[in-house]
Amino acid sequence: MPAGPRTRPHLPRRRAGGLAEQLRLPQENLLSPATQRRLAWEVKPRPSIGQVTDRLTALGARPWQVERVADAITRSLRTV
């Protein structure tokens, strides 16, 4: 079942949390909580990888952060 509007803000956080655990990094170092929240609310439904990458960059994510999280977060936001 697709995620509803109430779960949308949690999708990037969940995905980033899983990636951070795999990389053995604190989640907030992989992607700041503020960036995760803003991304969830500011990208259009079912975004492309390019839209997510552009928005992460505009929100101040570093290139290595974008490289690590963009694909996974795009996939999670496309389930909404």
The 8 nearest C-alpha neighbors of each residue, nearest first, counted from 0:
[[1, 2, 78, 3, 79, 6, 77, 4],
 [2, 0, 79, 78, 3, 77, 6, 4],
 [1, 3, 79, 6, 0, 78, 7, 4],
 [2, 4, 5, 6, 1, 79, 7, 0],
 [5, 3, 7, 6, 2, 79, 8, 1],
 [4, 6, 3, 7, 8, 2, 9, 10],
 [5, 7, 9, 4, 3, 8, 2, 10],
 [6, 8, 4, 9, 10, 5, 39, 3],
 [9, 7, 39, 6, 10, 36, 40, 11],
 [8, 10, 12, 7, 6, 11, 13, 39],
 [9, 11, 13, 12, 7, 8, 75, 14],
 [12, 10, 14, 72, 13, 35, 9, 15],
 [13, 11, 15, 9, 10, 14, 16, 35],
 [14, 12, 16, 10, 11, 15, 9, 17],
 [13, 15, 11, 17, 16, 12, 72, 10],
 [16, 14, 18, 12, 17, 13, 11, 19],
 [17, 15, 13, 19, 14, 26, 18, 12],
 [16, 18, 20, 14, 15, 19, 13, 21],
 [17, 19, 15, 21, 20, 16, 22, 14],
 [20, 18, 24, 22, 16, 26, 21, 17],
 [19, 21, 23, 17, 18, 22, 16, 24],
 [22, 20, 18, 19, 23, 17, 24, 16],
 [21, 23, 19, 20, 24, 18, 17, 25],
 [24, 22, 20, 21, 19, 25, 18, 26],
 [25, 23, 19, 22, 26, 20, 28, 29],
 [24, 26, 28, 27, 19, 29, 23, 20],
 [25, 27, 19, 29, 28, 16, 24, 30],
 [26, 28, 31, 30, 29, 25, 32, 24],
 [29, 27, 26, 25, 30, 31, 24, 19],
 [28, 30, 26, 27, 64, 19, 24, 25],
 [31, 29, 27, 28, 26, 32, 64, 34],
 [30, 32, 27, 34, 33, 35, 28, 29],
 [31, 33, 35, 34, 27, 36, 30, 12],
 [34, 32, 36, 31, 35, 37, 30, 38],
 [35, 33, 37, 31, 32, 36, 38, 58],
 [34, 36, 32, 38, 33, 11, 37, 12],
 [37, 35, 33, 39, 38, 34, 8, 32],
 [38, 36, 34, 40, 39, 35, 41, 33],
 [37, 39, 41, 35, 36, 40, 34, 42],
 [40, 38, 8, 36, 37, 41, 7, 35],
 [41, 39, 37, 38, 42, 36, 8, 7],
 [40, 42, 38, 37, 39, 43, 54, 36],
 [43, 41, 38, 40, 39, 44, 46, 51],
 [42, 44, 46, 45, 41, 40, 50, 39],
 [43, 45, 46, 42, 79, 77, 76, 78],
 [44, 46, 77, 76, 43, 47, 79, 78],
 [47, 45, 44, 43, 50, 77, 73, 42],
 [46, 48, 50, 49, 51, 73, 45, 77],
 [47, 49, 51, 50, 73, 52, 70, 46],
 [50, 48, 52, 47, 51, 53, 46, 54],
 [51, 49, 53, 47, 52, 48, 46, 54],
 [50, 52, 54, 48, 49, 53, 55, 69],
 [53, 51, 49, 55, 50, 54, 69, 48],
 [54, 52, 56, 50, 51, 55, 49, 57],
 [53, 55, 57, 51, 56, 52, 58, 50],
 [56, 54, 58, 52, 60, 57, 53, 51],
 [55, 57, 60, 53, 59, 54, 58, 52],
 [56, 58, 54, 59, 55, 53, 60, 52],
 [59, 57, 55, 56, 60, 54, 34, 38],
 [58, 60, 56, 57, 61, 55, 34, 54],
 [61, 59, 56, 55, 58, 64, 65, 62],
 [60, 62, 64, 63, 59, 65, 56, 55],
 [61, 63, 65, 64, 66, 60, 56, 67],
 [64, 62, 66, 65, 61, 67, 60, 68],
 [65, 63, 67, 61, 66, 62, 60, 29],
 [66, 64, 62, 69, 68, 67, 63, 60],
 [65, 67, 63, 64, 68, 69, 62, 70],
 [68, 66, 64, 65, 63, 69, 70, 18],
 [67, 69, 65, 71, 70, 66, 72, 64],
 [70, 68, 72, 65, 71, 52, 73, 66],
 [69, 71, 73, 72, 68, 74, 48, 67],
 [70, 72, 74, 73, 68, 69, 75, 14],
 [71, 73, 75, 69, 74, 11, 70, 68],
 [74, 72, 70, 76, 71, 75, 48, 69],
 [75, 73, 77, 71, 72, 76, 70, 78],
 [74, 76, 72, 77, 73, 78, 10, 71],
 [77, 75, 73, 78, 74, 79, 45, 72],
 [76, 78, 45, 74, 79, 75, 73, 46],
 [79, 77, 76, 75, 1, 2, 74, 45],
 [78, 2, 1, 77, 76, 3, 45, 44]]
